[in-house]
Amino acid sequence: MKRIKDLREGDRISDIYLCKQKQAAVTKNGKPYESIILQDKTGTIDAKLWEPDSPGIDEYDAMDYIQVYGDVNSFQGTLQVNVKRIRVCREGEYVPEDYQPASTKNIDEMYSELLAFVKSVENPYLKRLLEEYFVEDEPFVKAFKNSSAAKTVHHGFIGGLLEHTLSVTKLCDYYCKLYPVLKRDLLLTAALCHDIGKIREISPFPVNDYTDDGQLLGHIVIGSQMVAEKVAQIPQFPHTLLSQLQHCILAHHGKYEFGSPKIPALIEALALNYADDTDAKLETFKEYLDNNSDRTGWLGYNKLFASNIRASRLDGQQGTE
């Protein structure tokens, strides 16, 4: 089977993929066609079925596993499959795990690291809150371990939410060593909880799409609500401490234009914003480089970074390019 990340212009495929998305469309000349997103564990690729009523096209729908026959072309610098035939596959012809992207890191090992940070929190109220979720709430733990951190952009894979949260927490822990003014217990609790709303914002794999609550509320508001839900079960939890923790969560995107309901007003909220932004952007850049690992030099314009991206390579004589 040809993995999506290994497809190149000129390839001919006849392999099984998950039909992640199917949408009927019409060309400028009024001719109907279907736009498809194909997925396996290595990524997704756009596909077009220009003759949906032609022989050899089975009745199929989104989330079906389909055998696709077609050619890989390049359109405006992006790979695209020109689909010729589609066959819907039966159970036993595919292994679902082969079509769900997952973290390359060990999920149980990452979670053990995360629990070490939970254990290190000294404030009894914050420690209890963290234990309520990350130790005692089994449905939450299962969802948290298997959730992605995003539908697209960064950490969009099983274990992505855990991987991102752990990285942000490690950065915040480092900040506390460098800037003692930071309240470590508050900042680490905020880091551990900042994206917990994503388990309700984004549906589990293989769908990995926004839920109704995700569309209407978003993970930032949901996460703040989830913290309040647990705090309501902890006797005498200080109101000011809850407000500060919720503020850190509500302000962790930093700016209104980035979907942040609040702008950081606490130094811990500012630190969390920078840690979150750092990990998200570096992972996004890394994933872009990984998806273009066969290319060197300039890789083209990237909208997120508003820049033409270049892949750095070690140079034996000069040190770097």
C-alpha positions, 0 to 999 in steps of 0.5 A: 500500500502506498502511504499518503505521505509517500505519494508523488506526482505521477504515481498511480494508486489502487489502494484502500483509504478512509474517505474522510470527507465527501462533498458534491460540487459543480464546475464553472461549466455546470458539470457535477463532480465530487471533492474527496479527502482521503486519509491514512495514518500518515496524513490526508490528500485531496482527491477529485472524482470528475465523472461520479456517474461513470461505471466502476464507481460504487455508492460510497459515503464519508467515513467509508473505507474505499479502494481508490484507483487513480492518478496523482497530479499536482494542482497549484503546487499541491498533490491531488488524486484524479479518481477513476474508480472507487470500490467500497471495502468490506470489514476484514479488508482493512485495519482501522488503526492504519487509517488513524494518525497517531503520535510517534511517542509512547502515550503511556510514557508521556502520561507518566511524565504528566502525572509527575507534574501533577504530583509536584503541585503543592497547593492542596486545592489545585492538586485536588483539582488535577487529581480529580481529572488526571488520576480519578476520572477514568473516562476523562483520562481515556479521552485525553490520551486518545484526543488530538489537539486540533482538527488540522494545523498541529498535533492533529493525531491520536495522542496529540492533545497529551503530547501538546499539553506535556510540552506546554507544561515542560515549557512552563516549568522551565519558565518558573526556574528562569523567572521565580516571580511566576507562581509555579502551582498556578501556572502548571495547573493552568498548563495541564488544564489549558486545552482539556476542553478539546475532548469535548470540542473535537470528536474522537477518531476516525471522525476528528471533527468539531462537535456542536459544542465545539462550534458553538462554544470552543475549547477555551470556554469549554475548558473554563467550564470543566474546571468550574465543574470539578471545583464545585465538588471541592469543599472551600476551594478559594474563589480567587484561585479559581478566577485566576486559573480560569483567567489563564485558560481564557487568555491562553490564545493571547489576543482577541483575533486569535479567539481568546476571550480575554487578554493576559492580565496575570504574568502566569497567563502571559507565560502560558500564552507564550508556551502554548504559542511556542509549541503550536508553531514549532510543531506546525513548522516541524510537521510542514518539514516532515511532509516535505522531507524529500525536498530541500531549499525553499518549500514555498509560501506558508500562510500561517507563517506568512513566509516562504519556508526554507528547509535547513540542512547541515553543510559539511563545510559551512556548518549550515546552509 
